[in-house]
Amino acid sequence: TVKGSKQTSNDVMAGVGVAHKLTDDITVTASVGVNKTVDSKKAGFSGTSDIANMDNWAAPKGKNKTTSVSVGTGIGYEFMPGHTVGANVGWSQKSLTSAGGASFGLSYSIGF
C-alpha cells in the first residue's frame, strides 16, 4: 500500500516559431523551445507491505530541476478561403539524461 506522494514545480518556458508561405494555399511552420524547472518540491514515497522484512518502507524525495528542449514542424493547407487543414509533428526531451517523447497532431480551422 502506498500512502502517497505530492509534487509541485514552477517552470520557465521560452521558444520561437516561424511560418513560411510556400504558395497561396500552403504554409509550413517550425518551432524550437526550452523548458527550465526553477523550483520543484517533491515528496518521498512511503507505505506498508505484506512482504517479509518490508512491513514499512520509504523512498526519499528527490530533486527535479531539469532543463529540456522541444522542436516541432507543421504544414497547413487552405483548401478554401478561411478553411485550413494541418498536420504537425513534435519532439520533446524529458530531461538532459533521458529519452524524449514524440507527438503528432491533425487540425482543422475555420476563419471568419
NORJOSUL-V945965 format. One record per residue. RES is the residue in three letters. PHI is phi in whole degrees, -180 to 180 (NA if undefined). PSI is psi as a letter, one per 30 degrees, with the letter a starting at -180 (* if undefined). Layout:
RES;PHI;PSI / RES;PHI;PSI
//
This chain:
THR;NA;k / VAL;-99;k / LYS;-74;e / GLY;144;l / SER;-158;l / LYS;-137;k / GLN;-140;k / THR;-132;l / SER;-153;l / ASN;-121;k / ASP;-119;l / VAL;-114;k / MET;-121;k / ALA;-145;k / GLY;-170;l / VAL;-142;k / GLY;-134;k / VAL;-131;l / ALA;-131;k / HIS;-135;k / LYS;-85;j / LEU;-74;e / THR;-137;a / ASP;-63;f / ASP;-106;f / ILE;-117;k / THR;-125;k / VAL;-112;k / THR;-132;l / ALA;-148;k / SER;-149;l / VAL;-144;k / GLY;-150;l / VAL;-131;k / ASN;-123;k / LYS;-124;k / THR;-82;j / VAL;-97;f / ASP;-148;k / SER;-140;k / LYS;-120;j / LYS;-129;k / ALA;-83;l / GLY;-79;l / PHE;-92;k / SER;-149;l / GLY;180;a / THR;-125;l / SER;-148;l / ASP;-92;g / ILE;-73;k / ALA;-57;k / ASN;65;g / MET;-135;h / ASP;-59;e / ASN;-128;k / TRP;-143;l / ALA;-153;k / ALA;-118;k / PRO;-66;l / LYS;-70;l / GLY;-122;l / LYS;-91;k / ASN;-137;h / LYS;-96;j / THR;-120;l / THR;-125;k / SER;-140;l / VAL;-121;l / SER;-145;k / VAL;-137;l / GLY;-156;l / THR;-149;l / GLY;-157;l / ILE;-142;k / GLY;-128;k / TYR;-127;j / GLU;-88;j / PHE;-84;f / MET;-155;l / PRO;-51;k / GLY;85;f / HIS;-122;j / THR;-129;k / VAL;-108;k / GLY;-146;l / ALA;-140;k / ASN;-145;l / VAL;-131;l / GLY;-149;l / TRP;-138;k / SER;-132;k / GLN;-79;k / LYS;-81;e / SER;-164;l / LEU;-68;f / THR;-115;g / SER;-132;l / ALA;-70;l / GLY;-102;a / GLY;-131;k / ALA;-107;l / SER;-139;l / PHE;-142;k / GLY;-141;l / LEU;-122;k / SER;-142;l / TYR;-139;k / SER;-130;k / ILE;-121;k / GLY;-104;k / PHE;-116;*
//
